[in-house]
Amino acid sequence: MTEILLGTDPNNPDATTVLPEGEAAKAKQLPDPSGYRILCAIPDIEEKYDSGILKADITRQHEELLTTVLFVLKLGPDAYGDKTRFPNGAWCKEGDFILVRPHAGTRVKIHGREFRIVNDDSVEAVVEDPRGISRA
């Protein structure tokens, strides 16, 4: 198994941080959201318009940055735990596509892919099929 050197631990200069290479190992490296937060993935952005014309890289970056559709990967341990704020239970679950406001949450890149960590009350809707949904 190949390992990727990521750097050193500032508290322990003799230690190095390494990550195993491979998709299964990468999936295990996703952070667990804390408290009432939700870890979400950004769905793949189409490379072409419906007409077949390729999108510019900057266009795809803006679409990724301003997307309102996210895929729920993990719920934090306290997400939707407050019965007074969420009397009807959780607004979403792992595996749902949700709608949030543009720029919602904390953006992080892990192995070149963008993820967002949003608060549980940032969920505006759950959608069954996100295809065709875009920011107006």
Secondary structure, 3 states (H helix, E strand, C coil): CCEEEEEEECCEEEEEEEEECCHHHHHHCCCCCCCCEEEEECCCCCCECCCCCECCHHHHHHHHHCCCEEEEEEECCCCCCCCCCCCCCCCCCCCCEEECCCCCCEEEEECCEEEEEEEHHHCCEEECCCCCCCCC
